[in-house]
Amino acid sequence: MTAPTPGSLRVNGATLHYEVRGRGPLLLLIPGGTGGAASFDNIADDLAARYTVATYDPRGMSRSALDDPEAEQHVAEHADDAFRILELLSPGEPARVFGASSGAIVALHLLATHPERVERLVAHEPPVVEVLPDARDHRALIARVQETFRTQGLMPAMAVFAAGLKKDDAAPVEPKAETEAEGEAEIELPPQAAARARQTMADLPYFVGRIVPSFMSYTPDIRRLAALSGRLVLACGQDSHGELPYRPAAFLAEHLGTELLHFPGGHTGLTTHPAEFADLLRETLTARARAGTTHQLPEQADTL
């Protein structure tokens, strides 16, 4: 793995940590969840053979510190952070953008507000549940997660959240009792993986408490996205059918009259199937460059 070149960028209310590797046109990777820049380590080098790949820790996570640790979080502000990175690393030239999960929500807002800066966006399973006909049920889920977090703590709240994201017929997720966890043998991870796991756990309270309720109440500007649909690829995991994060992307693709591209794996396919994921992402971005104004997807997208 090639060591990236790190940098820091001062933005409104925060200082962002970003990393750059490779040469070529800019490809900005916007992480979801608590992954941060490290969530792209398994695919960034592969993509860097063709692109200048930029990754970063979203404000408030890992190495991107907030001026006010208790500040409320908003999609628009996170999207402005992404815009500032584009302005820094690709001034005057539109960039390719990939966003995963909550990062895909940020990317949708970035496209809607700064389309001149985005040549093409691949949005993988953005959980914009407000577009769904049963949005009220999902608001209730987020309220249950927040109440559980307040009254019972992080892991019970995560169990409620995980259960709500699964298919309707999936088995419920039960939080482990402390005695069970204490009795199990610990799995020894490589140092880098162990450090990443520790950082993920450290960022979870922030993610559950401030990112989840704010981002999953966000409503994208569908009319604006329709006007920009030639630059937008909505994507899902091929193993995610029926799960909550899959449904908004499928709904938007149908509403906008565009293809829904399926990536290998499920919601976290870039972690579980990194080589195949990177191959399809690179092919999708390259197809856009070759297609000009026709906005064609890779041929395999039509068969998935």
KEBATOR-745743 format. One record per residue (C-alpha): x, y, z; chain; residue number from 1. Coordinates in Angstrom, 1 decimal, m for minus. Last residue first. Layout:
% KEBATOR-745743
<loza X="X" Y="Y" Z="Z" kette="A" nr="NUM"/>
...
% end
This chain:
% KEBATOR-745743
<loza X="m27.5" Y="m6.6" Z="m12.7" kette="A" nr="304"/>
<loza X="m27.7" Y="m7.0" Z="m16.5" kette="A" nr="303"/>
<loza X="m27.7" Y="m3.4" Z="m17.6" kette="A" nr="302"/>
<loza X="m24.9" Y="m2.5" Z="m15.2" kette="A" nr="301"/>
<loza X="m22.7" Y="m5.0" Z="m17.0" kette="A" nr="300"/>
<loza X="m22.4" Y="m2.7" Z="m20.0" kette="A" nr="299"/>
<loza X="m20.8" Y="0.0" Z="m18.0" kette="A" nr="298"/>
<loza X="m23.0" Y="3.0" Z="m17.7" kette="A" nr="297"/>
<loza X="m23.7" Y="5.5" Z="m20.5" kette="A" nr="296"/>
<loza X="m23.8" Y="9.2" Z="m19.9" kette="A" nr="295"/>
<loza X="m24.5" Y="10.1" Z="m23.6" kette="A" nr="294"/>
<loza X="m22.8" Y="13.5" Z="m23.3" kette="A" nr="293"/>
<loza X="m19.2" Y="12.2" Z="m23.4" kette="A" nr="292"/>
<loza X="m19.3" Y="8.4" Z="m23.3" kette="A" nr="291"/>
<loza X="m15.6" Y="7.9" Z="m22.8" kette="A" nr="290"/>
<loza X="m15.3" Y="9.9" Z="m19.6" kette="A" nr="289"/>
<loza X="m18.4" Y="8.4" Z="m18.2" kette="A" nr="288"/>
<loza X="m17.2" Y="4.9" Z="m19.0" kette="A" nr="287"/>
<loza X="m14.0" Y="5.6" Z="m17.1" kette="A" nr="286"/>
<loza X="m16.0" Y="6.5" Z="m13.9" kette="A" nr="285"/>
<loza X="m18.0" Y="3.3" Z="m14.2" kette="A" nr="284"/>
<loza X="m15.0" Y="1.2" Z="m15.0" kette="A" nr="283"/>
<loza X="m13.1" Y="2.6" Z="m12.0" kette="A" nr="282"/>
<loza X="m16.0" Y="1.9" Z="m9.7" kette="A" nr="281"/>
<loza X="m16.5" Y="m1.6" Z="m11.1" kette="A" nr="280"/>
<loza X="m12.8" Y="m2.5" Z="m10.6" kette="A" nr="279"/>
<loza X="m12.6" Y="m0.9" Z="m7.1" kette="A" nr="278"/>
<loza X="m15.6" Y="m2.9" Z="m5.9" kette="A" nr="277"/>
<loza X="m14.2" Y="m6.1" Z="m7.3" kette="A" nr="276"/>
<loza X="m10.9" Y="m5.6" Z="m5.5" kette="A" nr="275"/>
<loza X="m12.4" Y="m4.4" Z="m2.3" kette="A" nr="274"/>
<loza X="m15.1" Y="m7.1" Z="m1.8" kette="A" nr="273"/>
<loza X="m15.8" Y="m7.1" Z="2.0" kette="A" nr="272"/>
<loza X="m14.7" Y="m3.5" Z="2.7" kette="A" nr="271"/>
<loza X="m16.0" Y="m1.8" Z="m0.5" kette="A" nr="270"/>
<loza X="m19.1" Y="m4.0" Z="m0.1" kette="A" nr="269"/>
<loza X="m20.1" Y="m2.5" Z="3.2" kette="A" nr="268"/>
<loza X="m23.8" Y="m2.1" Z="2.3" kette="A" nr="267"/>
<loza X="m23.8" Y="m5.5" Z="0.5" kette="A" nr="266"/>
<loza X="m21.3" Y="m7.3" Z="m1.6" kette="A" nr="265"/>
<loza X="m20.5" Y="m6.6" Z="m5.2" kette="A" nr="264"/>
<loza X="m21.7" Y="m3.3" Z="m6.7" kette="A" nr="263"/>
<loza X="m25.1" Y="m3.0" Z="m8.4" kette="A" nr="262"/>
<loza X="m25.9" Y="0.0" Z="m10.6" kette="A" nr="261"/>
<loza X="m29.4" Y="1.3" Z="m10.6" kette="A" nr="260"/>
<loza X="m30.1" Y="2.7" Z="m14.1" kette="A" nr="259"/>
<loza X="m31.8" Y="6.1" Z="m14.5" kette="A" nr="258"/>
<loza X="m35.4" Y="7.2" Z="m14.9" kette="A" nr="257"/>
<loza X="m35.2" Y="9.8" Z="m12.1" kette="A" nr="256"/>
<loza X="m38.0" Y="8.2" Z="m10.1" kette="A" nr="255"/>
<loza X="m36.7" Y="4.7" Z="m10.7" kette="A" nr="254"/>
<loza X="m33.2" Y="5.7" Z="m9.7" kette="A" nr="253"/>
<loza X="m34.5" Y="7.6" Z="m6.7" kette="A" nr="252"/>
<loza X="m36.5" Y="4.7" Z="m5.4" kette="A" nr="251"/>
<loza X="m33.6" Y="2.2" Z="m5.9" kette="A" nr="250"/>
<loza X="m31.3" Y="4.6" Z="m4.0" kette="A" nr="249"/>
<loza X="m33.9" Y="5.1" Z="m1.2" kette="A" nr="248"/>
<loza X="m34.5" Y="1.3" Z="m0.9" kette="A" nr="247"/>
<loza X="m30.9" Y="0.0" Z="m0.5" kette="A" nr="246"/>
<loza X="m30.2" Y="1.6" Z="2.8" kette="A" nr="245"/>
<loza X="m33.3" Y="m0.1" Z="4.3" kette="A" nr="244"/>
<loza X="m32.5" Y="m3.6" Z="3.4" kette="A" nr="243"/>
<loza X="m34.7" Y="m5.4" Z="0.8" kette="A" nr="242"/>
<loza X="m32.0" Y="m6.1" Z="m1.7" kette="A" nr="241"/>
<loza X="m28.6" Y="m5.5" Z="0.0" kette="A" nr="240"/>
<loza X="m26.6" Y="m8.4" Z="m1.5" kette="A" nr="239"/>
<loza X="m26.1" Y="m6.7" Z="m4.9" kette="A" nr="238"/>
<loza X="m24.9" Y="m3.7" Z="m3.1" kette="A" nr="237"/>
<loza X="m26.4" Y="m0.4" Z="m4.3" kette="A" nr="236"/>
<loza X="m25.7" Y="2.4" Z="m6.7" kette="A" nr="235"/>
<loza X="m27.1" Y="5.6" Z="m8.0" kette="A" nr="234"/>
<loza X="m25.0" Y="7.1" Z="m10.8" kette="A" nr="233"/>
<loza X="m25.4" Y="10.9" Z="m11.2" kette="A" nr="232"/>
<loza X="m23.9" Y="13.2" Z="m13.8" kette="A" nr="231"/>
<loza X="m26.7" Y="12.7" Z="m16.4" kette="A" nr="230"/>
<loza X="m29.2" Y="13.0" Z="m13.5" kette="A" nr="229"/>
<loza X="m28.5" Y="16.7" Z="m13.1" kette="A" nr="228"/>
<loza X="m31.9" Y="18.0" Z="m13.9" kette="A" nr="227"/>
<loza X="m33.4" Y="15.1" Z="m12.0" kette="A" nr="226"/>
<loza X="m31.2" Y="15.9" Z="m9.0" kette="A" nr="225"/>
<loza X="m32.6" Y="19.4" Z="m8.9" kette="A" nr="224"/>
<loza X="m36.1" Y="18.1" Z="m9.0" kette="A" nr="223"/>
<loza X="m35.3" Y="15.5" Z="m6.3" kette="A" nr="222"/>
<loza X="m33.9" Y="18.1" Z="m3.9" kette="A" nr="221"/>
<loza X="m32.7" Y="15.6" Z="m1.2" kette="A" nr="220"/>
<loza X="m34.6" Y="15.3" Z="2.1" kette="A" nr="219"/>
<loza X="m32.4" Y="15.0" Z="5.2" kette="A" nr="218"/>
<loza X="m33.9" Y="13.4" Z="8.3" kette="A" nr="217"/>
<loza X="m31.4" Y="10.5" Z="7.9" kette="A" nr="216"/>
<loza X="m28.5" Y="12.9" Z="8.0" kette="A" nr="215"/>
<loza X="m29.5" Y="14.7" Z="11.2" kette="A" nr="214"/>
<loza X="m30.6" Y="11.8" Z="13.3" kette="A" nr="213"/>
<loza X="m27.7" Y="9.6" Z="12.2" kette="A" nr="212"/>
<loza X="m24.9" Y="12.2" Z="12.3" kette="A" nr="211"/>
<loza X="m25.4" Y="13.5" Z="15.8" kette="A" nr="210"/>
<loza X="m26.0" Y="10.8" Z="18.5" kette="A" nr="209"/>
<loza X="m25.2" Y="7.7" Z="16.5" kette="A" nr="208"/>
<loza X="m22.1" Y="9.1" Z="14.7" kette="A" nr="207"/>
<loza X="m20.8" Y="11.0" Z="17.7" kette="A" nr="206"/>
<loza X="m21.3" Y="7.9" Z="20.0" kette="A" nr="205"/>
<loza X="m19.6" Y="5.7" Z="17.3" kette="A" nr="204"/>
<loza X="m16.4" Y="7.7" Z="16.9" kette="A" nr="203"/>
<loza X="m14.4" Y="6.1" Z="19.7" kette="A" nr="202"/>
<loza X="m15.6" Y="2.6" Z="18.6" kette="A" nr="201"/>
<loza X="m14.4" Y="3.3" Z="15.0" kette="A" nr="200"/>
<loza X="m11.1" Y="4.6" Z="16.3" kette="A" nr="199"/>
<loza X="m10.5" Y="1.4" Z="18.3" kette="A" nr="198"/>
<loza X="m11.3" Y="m0.7" Z="15.3" kette="A" nr="197"/>
<loza X="m8.9" Y="1.3" Z="13.2" kette="A" nr="196"/>
<loza X="m6.1" Y="0.9" Z="15.7" kette="A" nr="195"/>
<loza X="m6.8" Y="m2.9" Z="15.8" kette="A" nr="194"/>
<loza X="m6.7" Y="m3.0" Z="12.0" kette="A" nr="193"/>
<loza X="m3.3" Y="m1.2" Z="11.9" kette="A" nr="192"/>
<loza X="m1.9" Y="m3.4" Z="14.7" kette="A" nr="191"/>
<loza X="m3.0" Y="m6.7" Z="13.2" kette="A" nr="190"/>
<loza X="m6.0" Y="m8.1" Z="15.1" kette="A" nr="189"/>
<loza X="m6.0" Y="m10.4" Z="18.1" kette="A" nr="188"/>
<loza X="m9.4" Y="m11.9" Z="18.6" kette="A" nr="187"/>
<loza X="m10.5" Y="m11.8" Z="22.3" kette="A" nr="186"/>
<loza X="m11.7" Y="m15.0" Z="23.8" kette="A" nr="185"/>
<loza X="m15.3" Y="m14.8" Z="24.9" kette="A" nr="184"/>
<loza X="m16.3" Y="m14.6" Z="28.6" kette="A" nr="183"/>
<loza X="m16.3" Y="m10.9" Z="28.9" kette="A" nr="182"/>
<loza X="m18.6" Y="m10.5" Z="25.9" kette="A" nr="181"/>
<loza X="m21.1" Y="m13.0" Z="27.4" kette="A" nr="180"/>
<loza X="m21.0" Y="m11.3" Z="30.8" kette="A" nr="179"/>
<loza X="m21.6" Y="m7.9" Z="29.2" kette="A" nr="178"/>
<loza X="m24.8" Y="m9.2" Z="27.6" kette="A" nr="177"/>
<loza X="m24.7" Y="m9.1" Z="23.8" kette="A" nr="176"/>
<loza X="m27.2" Y="m6.8" Z="22.1" kette="A" nr="175"/>
<loza X="m29.8" Y="m8.7" Z="20.1" kette="A" nr="174"/>
<loza X="m30.2" Y="m8.3" Z="16.4" kette="A" nr="173"/>
<loza X="m33.6" Y="m9.5" Z="15.1" kette="A" nr="172"/>
<loza X="m33.7" Y="m12.2" Z="12.5" kette="A" nr="171"/>
<loza X="m34.4" Y="m10.9" Z="9.0" kette="A" nr="170"/>
<loza X="m37.9" Y="m11.0" Z="7.5" kette="A" nr="169"/>
<loza X="m38.2" Y="m7.2" Z="7.2" kette="A" nr="168"/>
<loza X="m34.8" Y="m6.9" Z="5.7" kette="A" nr="167"/>
<loza X="m32.2" Y="m5.2" Z="7.9" kette="A" nr="166"/>
<loza X="m31.7" Y="m1.5" Z="8.7" kette="A" nr="165"/>
<loza X="m34.1" Y="m1.4" Z="11.6" kette="A" nr="164"/>
<loza X="m32.2" Y="m4.3" Z="13.3" kette="A" nr="163"/>
<loza X="m28.9" Y="m2.4" Z="13.0" kette="A" nr="162"/>
<loza X="m30.4" Y="0.7" Z="14.6" kette="A" nr="161"/>
<loza X="m31.9" Y="m1.2" Z="17.5" kette="A" nr="160"/>
<loza X="m28.6" Y="m3.0" Z="18.1" kette="A" nr="159"/>
<loza X="m26.7" Y="0.2" Z="17.8" kette="A" nr="158"/>
<loza X="m28.9" Y="1.8" Z="20.5" kette="A" nr="157"/>
<loza X="m28.2" Y="m1.3" Z="22.8" kette="A" nr="156"/>
<loza X="m24.5" Y="m0.8" Z="22.1" kette="A" nr="155"/>
<loza X="m24.4" Y="3.0" Z="22.8" kette="A" nr="154"/>
<loza X="m26.3" Y="3.5" Z="26.1" kette="A" nr="153"/>
<loza X="m29.5" Y="2.5" Z="27.7" kette="A" nr="152"/>
<loza X="m31.5" Y="5.7" Z="28.3" kette="A" nr="151"/>
<loza X="m30.1" Y="8.2" Z="25.9" kette="A" nr="150"/>
<loza X="m29.0" Y="5.7" Z="23.3" kette="A" nr="149"/>
<loza X="m32.3" Y="3.9" Z="23.5" kette="A" nr="148"/>
<loza X="m34.1" Y="7.2" Z="23.0" kette="A" nr="147"/>
<loza X="m32.0" Y="8.1" Z="20.0" kette="A" nr="146"/>
<loza X="m32.4" Y="4.7" Z="18.4" kette="A" nr="145"/>
<loza X="m36.2" Y="4.8" Z="19.0" kette="A" nr="144"/>
<loza X="m36.4" Y="8.3" Z="17.4" kette="A" nr="143"/>
<loza X="m34.5" Y="7.0" Z="14.4" kette="A" nr="142"/>
<loza X="m36.9" Y="4.1" Z="14.1" kette="A" nr="141"/>
<loza X="m39.9" Y="6.4" Z="14.4" kette="A" nr="140"/>
<loza X="m38.5" Y="8.6" Z="11.6" kette="A" nr="139"/>
<loza X="m38.2" Y="5.4" Z="9.6" kette="A" nr="138"/>
<loza X="m41.8" Y="4.5" Z="10.0" kette="A" nr="137"/>
<loza X="m42.8" Y="8.0" Z="8.9" kette="A" nr="136"/>
<loza X="m40.8" Y="7.6" Z="5.7" kette="A" nr="135"/>
<loza X="m43.1" Y="4.9" Z="4.5" kette="A" nr="134"/>
<loza X="m43.5" Y="6.3" Z="1.0" kette="A" nr="133"/>
<loza X="m39.7" Y="6.7" Z="0.8" kette="A" nr="132"/>
<loza X="m38.0" Y="10.0" Z="0.0" kette="A" nr="131"/>
<loza X="m37.4" Y="10.8" Z="3.6" kette="A" nr="130"/>
<loza X="m35.3" Y="7.6" Z="3.9" kette="A" nr="129"/>
<loza X="m32.2" Y="9.3" Z="2.4" kette="A" nr="128"/>
<loza X="m30.0" Y="6.3" Z="3.3" kette="A" nr="127"/>
<loza X="m27.5" Y="6.9" Z="0.5" kette="A" nr="126"/>
<loza X="m26.7" Y="3.4" Z="m0.8" kette="A" nr="125"/>
<loza X="m23.7" Y="4.1" Z="m3.0" kette="A" nr="124"/>
<loza X="m23.7" Y="7.5" Z="m4.7" kette="A" nr="123"/>
<loza X="m21.4" Y="7.5" Z="m7.8" kette="A" nr="122"/>
<loza X="m21.0" Y="11.2" Z="m8.8" kette="A" nr="121"/>
<loza X="m19.8" Y="12.5" Z="m12.1" kette="A" nr="120"/>
<loza X="m18.2" Y="15.7" Z="m13.4" kette="A" nr="119"/>
<loza X="m18.8" Y="17.4" Z="m10.1" kette="A" nr="118"/>
<loza X="m17.5" Y="21.0" Z="m9.5" kette="A" nr="117"/>
<loza X="m20.1" Y="22.7" Z="m11.8" kette="A" nr="116"/>
<loza X="m22.8" Y="20.8" Z="m10.0" kette="A" nr="115"/>
<loza X="m22.2" Y="22.8" Z="m6.8" kette="A" nr="114"/>
<loza X="m25.4" Y="22.8" Z="m4.8" kette="A" nr="113"/>
<loza X="m27.2" Y="19.7" Z="m6.1" kette="A" nr="112"/>
<loza X="m23.9" Y="17.7" Z="m6.6" kette="A" nr="111"/>
<loza X="m22.7" Y="18.5" Z="m3.1" kette="A" nr="110"/>
<loza X="m26.1" Y="17.6" Z="m1.6" kette="A" nr="109"/>
<loza X="m25.9" Y="14.2" Z="m3.3" kette="A" nr="108"/>
<loza X="m22.3" Y="13.8" Z="m2.1" kette="A" nr="107"/>
<loza X="m23.2" Y="14.5" Z="1.5" kette="A" nr="106"/>
<loza X="m25.9" Y="11.8" Z="1.3" kette="A" nr="105"/>
<loza X="m23.4" Y="9.5" Z="m0.3" kette="A" nr="104"/>
<loza X="m21.1" Y="10.1" Z="2.7" kette="A" nr="103"/>
<loza X="m23.9" Y="8.8" Z="4.9" kette="A" nr="102"/>
<loza X="m23.8" Y="5.6" Z="2.9" kette="A" nr="101"/>
<loza X="m20.8" Y="5.7" Z="0.6" kette="A" nr="100"/>
<loza X="m19.9" Y="8.7" Z="m1.6" kette="A" nr="99"/>
<loza X="m17.8" Y="8.6" Z="m4.8" kette="A" nr="98"/>
<loza X="m16.9" Y="11.8" Z="m6.6" kette="A" nr="97"/>
<loza X="m15.3" Y="12.6" Z="m10.0" kette="A" nr="96"/>
<loza X="m13.9" Y="16.1" Z="m10.2" kette="A" nr="95"/>
<loza X="m14.8" Y="19.3" Z="m12.1" kette="A" nr="94"/>
<loza X="m11.7" Y="21.5" Z="m12.8" kette="A" nr="93"/>
<loza X="m11.4" Y="25.2" Z="m11.8" kette="A" nr="92"/>
<loza X="m9.4" Y="24.4" Z="m8.7" kette="A" nr="91"/>
<loza X="m8.9" Y="20.6" Z="m8.2" kette="A" nr="90"/>
<loza X="m7.2" Y="20.0" Z="m4.9" kette="A" nr="89"/>
<loza X="m8.2" Y="23.1" Z="m2.9" kette="A" nr="88"/>
<loza X="m11.6" Y="23.8" Z="m4.5" kette="A" nr="87"/>
<loza X="m12.4" Y="20.1" Z="m4.3" kette="A" nr="86"/>
<loza X="m11.5" Y="20.0" Z="m0.6" kette="A" nr="85"/>
<loza X="m13.7" Y="23.1" Z="0.0" kette="A" nr="84"/>
<loza X="m16.6" Y="21.4" Z="m1.8" kette="A" nr="83"/>
<loza X="m16.3" Y="18.4" Z="0.5" kette="A" nr="82"/>
<loza X="m16.4" Y="20.7" Z="3.5" kette="A" nr="81"/>
<loza X="m19.5" Y="22.4" Z="2.0" kette="A" nr="80"/>
<loza X="m21.2" Y="19.0" Z="1.8" kette="A" nr="79"/>
<loza X="m20.5" Y="18.5" Z="5.5" kette="A" nr="78"/>
<loza X="m22.1" Y="21.9" Z="6.2" kette="A" nr="77"/>
<loza X="m25.1" Y="21.1" Z="4.1" kette="A" nr="76"/>
<loza X="m25.6" Y="17.7" Z="5.7" kette="A" nr="75"/>
<loza X="m25.8" Y="19.3" Z="9.2" kette="A" nr="74"/>
<loza X="m24.2" Y="18.5" Z="12.5" kette="A" nr="73"/>
<loza X="m24.9" Y="20.1" Z="15.8" kette="A" nr="72"/>
<loza X="m21.8" Y="21.4" Z="17.7" kette="A" nr="71"/>
<loza X="m20.9" Y="19.6" Z="21.0" kette="A" nr="70"/>
<loza X="m17.2" Y="19.2" Z="20.1" kette="A" nr="69"/>
<loza X="m17.0" Y="23.0" Z="19.3" kette="A" nr="68"/>
<loza X="m13.9" Y="23.7" Z="17.2" kette="A" nr="67"/>
<loza X="m14.4" Y="20.3" Z="15.6" kette="A" nr="66"/>
<loza X="m11.5" Y="18.1" Z="14.9" kette="A" nr="65"/>
<loza X="m10.8" Y="16.1" Z="11.8" kette="A" nr="64"/>
<loza X="m8.4" Y="13.3" Z="12.9" kette="A" nr="63"/>
<loza X="m10.9" Y="10.7" Z="13.8" kette="A" nr="62"/>
<loza X="m14.4" Y="12.1" Z="13.3" kette="A" nr="61"/>
<loza X="m15.8" Y="15.5" Z="14.1" kette="A" nr="60"/>
<loza X="m15.6" Y="16.8" Z="10.6" kette="A" nr="59"/>
<loza X="m15.4" Y="14.0" Z="8.0" kette="A" nr="58"/>
<loza X="m12.1" Y="12.2" Z="7.8" kette="A" nr="57"/>
<loza X="m10.7" Y="12.6" Z="4.3" kette="A" nr="56"/>
<loza X="m9.9" Y="10.9" Z="1.0" kette="A" nr="55"/>
<loza X="m8.4" Y="12.2" Z="m2.2" kette="A" nr="54"/>
<loza X="m7.4" Y="10.0" Z="m5.1" kette="A" nr="53"/>
<loza X="m5.5" Y="11.6" Z="m7.9" kette="A" nr="52"/>
<loza X="m6.7" Y="9.2" Z="m10.5" kette="A" nr="51"/>
<loza X="m5.6" Y="6.4" Z="m12.9" kette="A" nr="50"/>
<loza X="m3.2" Y="4.2" Z="m10.8" kette="A" nr="49"/>
<loza X="m4.7" Y="5.9" Z="m7.7" kette="A" nr="48"/>
<loza X="m7.8" Y="3.8" Z="m8.1" kette="A" nr="47"/>
<loza X="m5.9" Y="0.6" Z="m7.1" kette="A" nr="46"/>
<loza X="m4.2" Y="2.4" Z="m4.3" kette="A" nr="45"/>
<loza X="m7.4" Y="3.8" Z="m2.9" kette="A" nr="44"/>
<loza X="m9.3" Y="0.5" Z="m2.8" kette="A" nr="43"/>
<loza X="m8.2" Y="m1.2" Z="0.4" kette="A" nr="42"/>
<loza X="m7.4" Y="2.0" Z="2.2" kette="A" nr="41"/>
<loza X="m10.9" Y="3.4" Z="1.6" kette="A" nr="40"/>
<loza X="m12.2" Y="3.0" Z="5.1" kette="A" nr="39"/>
<loza X="m9.1" Y="4.7" Z="6.4" kette="A" nr="38"/>
<loza X="m10.3" Y="8.1" Z="5.2" kette="A" nr="37"/>
<loza X="m13.1" Y="8.0" Z="7.8" kette="A" nr="36"/>
<loza X="m14.9" Y="4.8" Z="8.6" kette="A" nr="35"/>
<loza X="m17.3" Y="6.1" Z="11.2" kette="A" nr="34"/>
<loza X="m20.4" Y="5.8" Z="9.0" kette="A" nr="33"/>
<loza X="m19.8" Y="6.9" Z="5.4" kette="A" nr="32"/>
<loza X="m16.7" Y="8.0" Z="3.6" kette="A" nr="31"/>
<loza X="m16.5" Y="10.6" Z="0.8" kette="A" nr="30"/>
<loza X="m14.0" Y="9.5" Z="m1.9" kette="A" nr="29"/>
<loza X="m12.9" Y="12.4" Z="m4.1" kette="A" nr="28"/>
<loza X="m11.4" Y="11.5" Z="m7.5" kette="A" nr="27"/>
<loza X="m9.2" Y="14.2" Z="m9.0" kette="A" nr="26"/>
<loza X="m7.9" Y="13.8" Z="m12.6" kette="A" nr="25"/>
<loza X="m4.5" Y="12.2" Z="m12.8" kette="A" nr="24"/>
<loza X="m1.8" Y="11.2" Z="m10.3" kette="A" nr="23"/>
<loza X="m1.8" Y="9.0" Z="m7.2" kette="A" nr="22"/>
<loza X="m2.3" Y="9.7" Z="m3.5" kette="A" nr="21"/>
<loza X="m3.9" Y="12.3" Z="m1.4" kette="A" nr="20"/>
<loza X="m5.0" Y="12.4" Z="2.3" kette="A" nr="19"/>
<loza X="m7.3" Y="14.7" Z="4.2" kette="A" nr="18"/>
<loza X="m7.6" Y="15.8" Z="7.8" kette="A" nr="17"/>
<loza X="m10.2" Y="18.5" Z="8.2" kette="A" nr="16"/>
<loza X="m10.1" Y="21.4" Z="10.7" kette="A" nr="15"/>
<loza X="m13.5" Y="22.5" Z="12.0" kette="A" nr="14"/>
<loza X="m16.0" Y="25.3" Z="12.6" kette="A" nr="13"/>
<loza X="m16.0" Y="26.7" Z="9.1" kette="A" nr="12"/>
<loza X="m13.1" Y="25.0" Z="7.2" kette="A" nr="11"/>
<loza X="m9.3" Y="24.8" Z="7.8" kette="A" nr="10"/>
<loza X="m7.7" Y="22.1" Z="5.7" kette="A" nr="9"/>
<loza X="m5.1" Y="19.6" Z="6.8" kette="A" nr="8"/>
<loza X="m2.8" Y="17.5" Z="4.7" kette="A" nr="7"/>
<loza X="m1.6" Y="14.0" Z="4.4" kette="A" nr="6"/>
<loza X="0.4" Y="12.4" Z="1.4" kette="A" nr="5"/>
<loza X="m0.7" Y="8.8" Z="1.1" kette="A" nr="4"/>
<loza X="1.6" Y="5.9" Z="1.8" kette="A" nr="3"/>
<loza X="1.4" Y="3.4" Z="m1.0" kette="A" nr="2"/>
<loza X="0.0" Y="0.0" Z="0.0" kette="A" nr="1"/>
% end
